Amino acid sequence: MEEYINYGLSVLAEKMKEDEGYFYNKNSFLDIFKGLTRLKQEKGDGSEDVPESLD
C-alpha cells in the first residue's frame, strides 16, 4: 500500500515541478488518471493483473 502512495505523491510532485499552477485546472486530476491508464493500455503485453489471494 505504501508503494502506491509513494508513487502517487511522486507523480503529483513531478507535475508541480513542471507547472506550479497545474492543479488550478479543473481537469488536472482527470488528466493524471487518464495518463496512468493510457500507459497501462499501451503496455499491451497481453497479461492481466491478477490480485493477490486474500487467504
N, CA, C and O atoms as a CHARMM CRD file, in Angstrom:
* protein
*
  220
    1    1 MET  N      0.82700  -1.18200   0.00000 PROA 1      0.00000
    2    1 MET  CA     0.00000   0.00000   0.00000 PROA 1      0.00000
    3    1 MET  C      0.87800   1.25600   0.00000 PROA 1      0.00000
    4    1 MET  O      0.58400   2.24100  -0.67700 PROA 1      0.00000
    5    2 GLU  N      1.94700   1.19200   0.76800 PROA 2      0.00000
    6    2 GLU  CA     2.84600   2.33600   0.87300 PROA 2      0.00000
    7    2 GLU  C      3.46400   2.68300  -0.48600 PROA 2      0.00000
    8    2 GLU  O      3.68500   3.85400  -0.79300 PROA 2      0.00000
    9    3 GLU  N      3.73700   1.66600  -1.28700 PROA 3      0.00000
   10    3 GLU  CA     4.31500   1.89600  -2.61400 PROA 3      0.00000
   11    3 GLU  C      3.36100   2.68400  -3.50700 PROA 3      0.00000
   12    3 GLU  O      3.79800   3.56400  -4.24800 PROA 3      0.00000
   13    4 TYR  N      2.08100   2.38500  -3.44900 PROA 4      0.00000
   14    4 TYR  CA     1.08900   3.11100  -4.24600 PROA 4      0.00000
   15    4 TYR  C      1.02700   4.58500  -3.84000 PROA 4      0.00000
   16    4 TYR  O      0.95400   5.47600  -4.68600 PROA 4      0.00000
   17    5 ILE  N      1.05600   4.81600  -2.54700 PROA 5      0.00000
   18    5 ILE  CA     1.00900   6.19200  -2.05500 PROA 5      0.00000
   19    5 ILE  C      2.25800   6.94900  -2.48000 PROA 5      0.00000
   20    5 ILE  O      2.17500   8.08700  -2.94300 PROA 5      0.00000
   21    6 ASN  N      3.40900   6.31800  -2.32300 PROA 6      0.00000
   22    6 ASN  CA     4.65500   6.97200  -2.71700 PROA 6      0.00000
   23    6 ASN  C      4.67600   7.28300  -4.20800 PROA 6      0.00000
   24    6 ASN  O      5.13000   8.35300  -4.61500 PROA 6      0.00000
   25    7 TYR  N      4.19100   6.35900  -5.01700 PROA 7      0.00000
   26    7 TYR  CA     4.14800   6.59500  -6.45800 PROA 7      0.00000
   27    7 TYR  C      3.21900   7.76600  -6.77900 PROA 7      0.00000
   28    7 TYR  O      3.56500   8.63800  -7.57600 PROA 7      0.00000
   29    8 GLY  N      2.06100   7.78100  -6.16800 PROA 8      0.00000
   30    8 GLY  CA     1.10500   8.85700  -6.40800 PROA 8      0.00000
   31    8 GLY  C      1.65900  10.21100  -6.00100 PROA 8      0.00000
   32    8 GLY  O      1.48900  11.19900  -6.71600 PROA 8      0.00000
   33    9 LEU  N      2.31700  10.25600  -4.86000 PROA 9      0.00000
   34    9 LEU  CA     2.90000  11.51200  -4.40600 PROA 9      0.00000
   35    9 LEU  C      4.04300  11.96100  -5.31200 PROA 9      0.00000
   36    9 LEU  O      4.22900  13.15700  -5.53500 PROA 9      0.00000
   37   10 SER  N      4.80400  11.00700  -5.83100 PROA 10     0.00000
   38   10 SER  CA     5.88600  11.38700  -6.74100 PROA 10     0.00000
   39   10 SER  C      5.32900  11.92000  -8.05500 PROA 10     0.00000
   40   10 SER  O      5.90700  12.83600  -8.64000 PROA 10     0.00000
   41   11 VAL  N      4.21700  11.36400  -8.52900 PROA 11     0.00000
   42   11 VAL  CA     3.57300  11.88000  -9.74100 PROA 11     0.00000
   43   11 VAL  C      3.08900  13.30900  -9.50500 PROA 11     0.00000
   44   11 VAL  O      3.28200  14.18100 -10.35300 PROA 11     0.00000
   45   12 LEU  N      2.46400  13.54600  -8.35900 PROA 12     0.00000
   46   12 LEU  CA     1.98400  14.88700  -8.03200 PROA 12     0.00000
   47   12 LEU  C      3.14400  15.87900  -7.92000 PROA 12     0.00000
   48   12 LEU  O      3.05000  17.00200  -8.41400 PROA 12     0.00000
   49   13 ALA  N      4.22000  15.47200  -7.28200 PROA 13     0.00000
   50   13 ALA  CA     5.37900  16.35200  -7.13900 PROA 13     0.00000
   51   13 ALA  C      5.99700  16.67400  -8.49300 PROA 13     0.00000
   52   13 ALA  O      6.42500  17.80300  -8.73200 PROA 13     0.00000
   53   14 GLU  N      6.04200  15.68800  -9.37400 PROA 14     0.00000
   54   14 GLU  CA     6.59400  15.89500 -10.71800 PROA 14     0.00000
   55   14 GLU  C      5.75000  16.89900 -11.50100 PROA 14     0.00000
   56   14 GLU  O      6.29000  17.76100 -12.19500 PROA 14     0.00000
   57   15 LYS  N      4.43300  16.78600 -11.38900 PROA 15     0.00000
   58   15 LYS  CA     3.54100  17.73400 -12.06900 PROA 15     0.00000
   59   15 LYS  C      3.73400  19.14900 -11.52800 PROA 15     0.00000
   60   15 LYS  O      3.70100  20.11800 -12.28500 PROA 15     0.00000
   61   16 MET  N      3.93600  19.26200 -10.21600 PROA 16     0.00000
   62   16 MET  CA     4.14700  20.58000  -9.60600 PROA 16     0.00000
   63   16 MET  C      5.46600  21.20200 -10.06000 PROA 16     0.00000
   64   16 MET  O      5.55700  22.42000 -10.21200 PROA 16     0.00000
   65   17 LYS  N      6.50400  20.36000 -10.28100 PROA 17     0.00000
   66   17 LYS  CA     7.78500  20.87300 -10.77800 PROA 17     0.00000
   67   17 LYS  C      7.63700  21.39700 -12.19900 PROA 17     0.00000
   68   17 LYS  O      8.19000  22.44200 -12.54500 PROA 17     0.00000
   69   18 GLU  N      6.88500  20.66500 -13.02200 PROA 18     0.00000
   70   18 GLU  CA     6.69400  21.06000 -14.41600 PROA 18     0.00000
   71   18 GLU  C      5.91800  22.36500 -14.52400 PROA 18     0.00000
   72   18 GLU  O      6.27500  23.24800 -15.30300 PROA 18     0.00000
   73   19 ASP  N      4.85400  22.47700 -13.73700 PROA 19     0.00000
   74   19 ASP  CA     3.97900  23.65900 -13.81500 PROA 19     0.00000
   75   19 ASP  C      3.35000  23.87300 -12.44400 PROA 19     0.00000
   76   19 ASP  O      2.53000  23.07000 -12.00000 PROA 19     0.00000
   77   20 GLU  N      3.73200  24.95100 -11.78100 PROA 20     0.00000
   78   20 GLU  CA     3.23500  25.20500 -10.42900 PROA 20     0.00000
   79   20 GLU  C      1.72900  25.41900 -10.37800 PROA 20     0.00000
   80   20 GLU  O      1.11500  25.16400  -9.34200 PROA 20     0.00000
   81   21 GLY  N      1.12600  25.87400 -11.44900 PROA 21     0.00000
   82   21 GLY  CA    -0.31200  26.10700 -11.48400 PROA 21     0.00000
   83   21 GLY  C     -1.09800  24.97000 -12.10000 PROA 21     0.00000
   84   21 GLY  O     -2.27000  25.13600 -12.43900 PROA 21     0.00000
   85   22 TYR  N     -0.46800  23.82000 -12.24900 PROA 22     0.00000
   86   22 TYR  CA    -1.10300  22.68100 -12.92200 PROA 22     0.00000
   87   22 TYR  C     -2.43800  22.29400 -12.27600 PROA 22     0.00000
   88   22 TYR  O     -3.40200  21.99500 -12.98100 PROA 22     0.00000
   89   23 PHE  N     -2.49600  22.29700 -10.97800 PROA 23     0.00000
   90   23 PHE  CA    -3.68700  21.81600 -10.28400 PROA 23     0.00000
   91   23 PHE  C     -4.79600  22.85100 -10.16800 PROA 23     0.00000
   92   23 PHE  O     -5.83500  22.57300  -9.56800 PROA 23     0.00000
   93   24 TYR  N     -4.59600  24.03600 -10.72900 PROA 24     0.00000
   94   24 TYR  CA    -5.67200  25.01800 -10.79000 PROA 24     0.00000
   95   24 TYR  C     -6.62900  24.72100 -11.94200 PROA 24     0.00000
   96   24 TYR  O     -7.72500  25.27900 -12.00000 PROA 24     0.00000
   97   25 ASN  N     -6.22400  23.85400 -12.84600 PROA 25     0.00000
   98   25 ASN  CA    -7.07100  23.42900 -13.95400 PROA 25     0.00000
   99   25 ASN  C     -8.10000  22.42700 -13.42500 PROA 25     0.00000
  100   25 ASN  O     -7.74400  21.51900 -12.67400 PROA 25     0.00000
  101   26 LYS  N     -9.34600  22.58000 -13.80100 PROA 26     0.00000
  102   26 LYS  CA   -10.38700  21.69400 -13.26200 PROA 26     0.00000
  103   26 LYS  C    -10.25000  20.24900 -13.73100 PROA 26     0.00000
  104   26 LYS  O    -10.82300  19.35100 -13.11300 PROA 26     0.00000
  105   27 ASN  N     -9.50900  20.00500 -14.80500 PROA 27     0.00000
  106   27 ASN  CA    -9.34400  18.64600 -15.32100 PROA 27     0.00000
  107   27 ASN  C     -8.00000  18.02500 -14.96300 PROA 27     0.00000
  108   27 ASN  O     -7.65600  16.96500 -15.48600 PROA 27     0.00000
  109   28 SER  N     -7.24700  18.65200 -14.09700 PROA 28     0.00000
  110   28 SER  CA    -5.88100  18.19800 -13.83300 PROA 28     0.00000
  111   28 SER  C     -5.82400  16.76200 -13.30100 PROA 28     0.00000
  112   28 SER  O     -5.02700  15.96300 -13.79200 PROA 28     0.00000
  113   29 PHE  N     -6.63700  16.42600 -12.32600 PROA 29     0.00000
  114   29 PHE  CA    -6.59600  15.07400 -11.77200 PROA 29     0.00000
  115   29 PHE  C     -7.13800  14.05300 -12.77000 PROA 29     0.00000
  116   29 PHE  O     -6.63200  12.93400 -12.84700 PROA 29     0.00000
  117   30 LEU  N     -8.13900  14.42400 -13.51500 PROA 30     0.00000
  118   30 LEU  CA    -8.66400  13.53600 -14.54600 PROA 30     0.00000
  119   30 LEU  C     -7.59100  13.23700 -15.58400 PROA 30     0.00000
  120   30 LEU  O     -7.45600  12.09700 -16.02700 PROA 30     0.00000
  121   31 ASP  N     -6.83000  14.25100 -15.97300 PROA 31     0.00000
  122   31 ASP  CA    -5.75000  14.04900 -16.93200 PROA 31     0.00000
  123   31 ASP  C     -4.68500  13.10200 -16.39700 PROA 31     0.00000
  124   31 ASP  O     -4.14100  12.28800 -17.14300 PROA 31     0.00000
  125   32 ILE  N     -4.39000  13.20600 -15.10800 PROA 32     0.00000
  126   32 ILE  CA    -3.41400  12.29400 -14.49900 PROA 32     0.00000
  127   32 ILE  C     -3.92800  10.86100 -14.55600 PROA 32     0.00000
  128   32 ILE  O     -3.19100   9.95500 -14.94600 PROA 32     0.00000
  129   33 PHE  N     -5.18500  10.64600 -14.17100 PROA 33     0.00000
  130   33 PHE  CA    -5.74400   9.29600 -14.18100 PROA 33     0.00000
  131   33 PHE  C     -5.79800   8.71800 -15.59200 PROA 33     0.00000
  132   33 PHE  O     -5.49900   7.54300 -15.80600 PROA 33     0.00000
  133   34 LYS  N     -6.18100   9.55400 -16.54200 PROA 34     0.00000
  134   34 LYS  CA    -6.23800   9.09100 -17.93100 PROA 34     0.00000
  135   34 LYS  C     -4.84200   8.73500 -18.42900 PROA 34     0.00000
  136   34 LYS  O     -4.67200   7.76100 -19.16300 PROA 34     0.00000
  137   35 GLY  N     -3.85600   9.51100 -18.03700 PROA 35     0.00000
  138   35 GLY  CA    -2.48100   9.22700 -18.43500 PROA 35     0.00000
  139   35 GLY  C     -1.97900   7.92000 -17.84800 PROA 35     0.00000
  140   35 GLY  O     -1.28100   7.16400 -18.52300 PROA 35     0.00000
  141   36 LEU  N     -2.32200   7.65100 -16.61400 PROA 36     0.00000
  142   36 LEU  CA    -1.89000   6.40700 -15.98700 PROA 36     0.00000
  143   36 LEU  C     -2.54800   5.19700 -16.62700 PROA 36     0.00000
  144   36 LEU  O     -1.88700   4.17600 -16.82200 PROA 36     0.00000
  145   37 THR  N     -3.82400   5.28100 -16.95700 PROA 37     0.00000
  146   37 THR  CA    -4.49300   4.15000 -17.59100 PROA 37     0.00000
  147   37 THR  C     -4.02900   3.98500 -19.03600 PROA 37     0.00000
  148   37 THR  O     -3.97300   2.86500 -19.54300 PROA 37     0.00000
  149   38 ARG  N     -3.69900   5.08100 -19.69600 PROA 38     0.00000
  150   38 ARG  CA    -3.20600   5.00500 -21.06400 PROA 38     0.00000
  151   38 ARG  C     -1.87900   4.26000 -21.10300 PROA 38     0.00000
  152   38 ARG  O     -1.64300   3.46800 -22.01500 PROA 38     0.00000
  153   39 LEU  N     -1.00700   4.50200 -20.12200 PROA 39     0.00000
  154   39 LEU  CA     0.27500   3.80400 -20.06200 PROA 39     0.00000
  155   39 LEU  C      0.06400   2.31300 -19.92700 PROA 39     0.00000
  156   39 LEU  O      0.78000   1.52500 -20.54500 PROA 39     0.00000
  157   40 LYS  N     -0.90700   1.91600 -19.12900 PROA 40     0.00000
  158   40 LYS  CA    -1.18700   0.50000 -18.92200 PROA 40     0.00000
  159   40 LYS  C     -1.72900  -0.12900 -20.20700 PROA 40     0.00000
  160   40 LYS  O     -1.37100  -1.26000 -20.53400 PROA 40     0.00000
  161   41 GLN  N     -2.58500   0.58700 -20.93800 PROA 41     0.00000
  162   41 GLN  CA    -3.14300   0.06800 -22.18200 PROA 41     0.00000
  163   41 GLN  C     -2.07500  -0.03300 -23.26300 PROA 41     0.00000
  164   41 GLN  O     -2.06500  -0.99000 -24.03800 PROA 41     0.00000
  165   42 GLU  N     -1.17400   0.94900 -23.32000 PROA 42     0.00000
  166   42 GLU  CA    -0.12700   0.93300 -24.33000 PROA 42     0.00000
  167   42 GLU  C      0.87300  -0.18600 -24.07500 PROA 42     0.00000
  168   42 GLU  O      1.50000  -0.68700 -25.00800 PROA 42     0.00000
  169   43 LYS  N      1.01700  -0.57000 -22.83800 PROA 43     0.00000
  170   43 LYS  CA     1.92100  -1.66500 -22.48400 PROA 43     0.00000
  171   43 LYS  C      1.51000  -2.89700 -23.25700 PROA 43     0.00000
  172   43 LYS  O      2.35200  -3.56200 -23.86000 PROA 43     0.00000
  173   44 GLY  N      0.22100  -3.21300 -23.24700 PROA 44     0.00000
  174   44 GLY  CA    -0.38500  -4.24900 -24.08000 PROA 44     0.00000
  175   44 GLY  C      0.38600  -5.55000 -24.16000 PROA 44     0.00000
  176   44 GLY  O      0.51200  -6.12400 -25.24200 PROA 44     0.00000
  177   45 ASP  N      0.90300  -6.02600 -23.04600 PROA 45     0.00000
  178   45 ASP  CA     1.66300  -7.26800 -23.08800 PROA 45     0.00000
  179   45 ASP  C      0.76600  -8.49900 -23.05100 PROA 45     0.00000
  180   45 ASP  O      1.25800  -9.62700 -23.08100 PROA 45     0.00000
  181   46 GLY  N     -0.52300  -8.29300 -22.98700 PROA 46     0.00000
  182   46 GLY  CA    -1.45700  -9.41500 -23.02100 PROA 46     0.00000
  183   46 GLY  C     -1.70400 -10.04700 -21.67100 PROA 46     0.00000
  184   46 GLY  O     -2.64200 -10.82700 -21.51500 PROA 46     0.00000
  185   47 SER  N     -0.88500  -9.72500 -20.70100 PROA 47     0.00000
  186   47 SER  CA    -1.10100 -10.30700 -19.37600 PROA 47     0.00000
  187   47 SER  C     -2.03700  -9.40200 -18.58500 PROA 47     0.00000
  188   47 SER  O     -2.00400  -8.17800 -18.70300 PROA 47     0.00000
  189   48 GLU  N     -2.85300 -10.03400 -17.79300 PROA 48     0.00000
  190   48 GLU  CA    -3.77100  -9.27700 -16.95700 PROA 48     0.00000
  191   48 GLU  C     -3.28000  -9.35200 -15.52600 PROA 48     0.00000
  192   48 GLU  O     -2.79000 -10.38900 -15.08000 PROA 48     0.00000
  193   49 ASP  N     -3.41300  -8.25300 -14.81100 PROA 49     0.00000
  194   49 ASP  CA    -3.01400  -8.23900 -13.42100 PROA 49     0.00000
  195   49 ASP  C     -4.04700  -9.01600 -12.61200 PROA 49     0.00000
  196   49 ASP  O     -5.24300  -8.72800 -12.65500 PROA 49     0.00000
  197   50 VAL  N     -3.56200  -9.99200 -11.88600 PROA 50     0.00000
  198   50 VAL  CA    -4.42900 -10.80000 -11.03900 PROA 50     0.00000
  199   50 VAL  C     -4.14100 -10.40900  -9.60600 PROA 50     0.00000
  200   50 VAL  O     -2.99300 -10.48300  -9.16700 PROA 50     0.00000
  201   51 PRO  N     -5.15800  -9.99300  -8.86400 PROA 51     0.00000
  202   51 PRO  CA    -4.91600  -9.59600  -7.48800 PROA 51     0.00000
  203   51 PRO  C     -4.48800 -10.77500  -6.62200 PROA 51     0.00000
  204   51 PRO  O     -4.81700 -11.92900  -6.90000 PROA 51     0.00000
  205   52 GLU  N     -3.74200 -10.45200  -5.56000 PROA 52     0.00000
  206   52 GLU  CA    -3.30000 -11.49400  -4.64100 PROA 52     0.00000
  207   52 GLU  C     -4.50200 -12.10200  -3.93100 PROA 52     0.00000
  208   52 GLU  O     -5.52000 -11.44500  -3.71300 PROA 52     0.00000
  209   53 SER  N     -4.35600 -13.34800  -3.58400 PROA 53     0.00000
  210   53 SER  CA    -5.39300 -14.02000  -2.82500 PROA 53     0.00000
  211   53 SER  C     -5.40400 -13.47100  -1.41000 PROA 53     0.00000
  212   53 SER  O     -4.34900 -13.19800  -0.83700 PROA 53     0.00000
  213   54 LEU  N     -6.58700 -13.30900  -0.84800 PROA 54     0.00000
  214   54 LEU  CA    -6.71100 -12.79100   0.49700 PROA 54     0.00000
  215   54 LEU  C     -6.61700 -13.88900   1.55400 PROA 54     0.00000
  216   54 LEU  O     -6.72300 -13.61700   2.74900 PROA 54     0.00000
  217   55 ASP  N     -6.42000 -15.10700   1.11900 PROA 55     0.00000
  218   55 ASP  CA    -6.32600 -16.24200   2.05900 PROA 55     0.00000
  219   55 ASP  C     -5.02500 -16.23800   2.80800 PROA 55     0.00000
  220   55 ASP  O     -4.78600 -17.11900   3.63400 PROA 55     0.00000
